[in-house]
Amino acid sequence: MEIIKIDEQEIVNAICVFTANKRGITPEAVYVELLFDDVEGYSAEVEVNGQTEIISEARMVEALRNWIDLEYNKDPFSVGVRLDLHEGEGIVAYIS
């Protein structure tokens, strides 16, 4: 299987759709900021209706697996998902 690179905007889209589906709202009502910390690793700050929540890397991967199923029509549990921080590109994901 080829390696698919998912850019930062697509990761944000995946988290928006995932959060919207969980809360029964539209993806446009979700605001996401991707974060990286040397100690905590990857996470995302998600804002819905003025309420902010930090989601873990595991939840980000869950959102990406959902996205892979919806957008790429691939079995989300048969692929590996790896997040990576790139200097100019921000946070990207590699699907293999």
C-alpha positions as CSV (number, residue, x, y, z in Angstrom):
1,M,0.0,0.0,0.0
2,E,1.2,3.5,-0.8
3,I,1.9,6.1,1.9
4,I,-0.7,8.9,2.0
5,K,0.4,12.2,3.4
6,I,-2.4,14.2,5.0
7,D,-1.6,17.9,5.5
8,E,-2.5,20.1,8.4
9,Q,-5.7,21.5,6.9
10,E,-7.0,18.0,6.2
11,I,-6.2,16.9,9.8
12,V,-8.2,19.9,11.0
13,N,-11.1,19.0,8.6
14,A,-11.0,15.4,10.0
15,I,-11.3,16.6,13.6
16,C,-14.1,19.1,12.7
17,V,-16.1,16.3,11.0
18,F,-15.4,13.8,13.8
19,T,-16.4,16.3,16.6
20,A,-19.5,17.5,14.7
21,N,-20.7,13.9,14.3
22,K,-20.2,13.2,18.0
23,R,-22.1,16.4,19.0
24,G,-24.8,16.5,16.3
25,I,-23.7,19.8,14.9
26,T,-22.2,21.0,11.6
27,P,-18.5,20.8,11.0
28,E,-18.5,24.6,10.4
29,A,-19.4,25.1,14.0
30,V,-16.1,23.5,15.2
31,Y,-12.8,25.4,15.5
32,V,-9.6,23.5,15.7
33,E,-6.0,24.4,16.5
34,L,-3.4,21.7,16.3
35,L,-0.7,21.7,19.0
36,F,2.6,20.0,19.7
37,D,4.5,20.0,22.9
38,D,7.9,18.2,23.5
39,V,6.5,16.7,26.7
40,E,2.8,16.1,25.9
41,G,3.2,15.3,22.2
42,Y,0.4,16.0,19.7
43,S,-3.0,17.4,20.7
44,A,-5.7,19.7,19.4
45,E,-7.7,22.5,21.0
46,V,-11.3,22.2,19.9
47,E,-13.8,25.0,20.4
48,V,-17.6,24.5,20.0
49,N,-20.1,27.1,21.1
50,G,-17.5,29.0,23.1
51,Q,-16.4,25.9,25.0
52,T,-12.8,24.7,24.6
53,E,-11.6,21.1,25.0
54,I,-8.2,19.6,24.5
55,I,-8.2,16.3,22.7
56,S,-5.3,13.9,22.9
57,E,-3.2,12.4,20.1
58,A,-5.3,9.2,20.4
59,R,-8.5,11.1,19.7
60,M,-6.8,12.8,16.8
61,V,-5.8,9.4,15.4
62,E,-9.4,8.2,15.9
63,A,-10.7,11.3,14.0
64,L,-8.2,10.5,11.2
65,R,-9.3,6.9,11.0
66,N,-12.9,8.1,10.6
67,W,-11.7,10.5,7.8
68,I,-9.8,7.7,6.1
69,D,-13.0,5.7,6.0
70,L,-15.1,8.6,4.7
71,E,-12.7,10.3,2.3
72,Y,-10.4,7.5,1.1
73,N,-12.7,4.5,1.3
74,K,-10.0,2.5,3.1
75,D,-10.4,0.2,6.1
76,P,-9.4,2.6,8.9
77,F,-8.2,-0.2,11.1
78,S,-5.9,-1.9,8.6
79,V,-3.7,1.2,8.2
80,G,-1.0,2.8,10.3
81,V,-1.4,6.4,11.3
82,R,1.7,8.5,12.2
83,L,1.7,12.2,13.1
84,D,4.8,14.2,12.4
85,L,5.8,17.8,12.9
86,H,7.4,19.5,9.8
87,E,9.0,22.9,9.9
88,G,7.1,24.8,7.1
89,E,4.2,22.5,6.9
90,G,3.1,22.1,10.5
91,I,1.6,18.9,11.7
92,V,1.1,16.2,9.0
93,A,-0.1,12.6,9.1
94,Y,1.3,9.6,7.2
95,I,-1.1,6.8,6.5
96,S,0.5,3.5,5.5
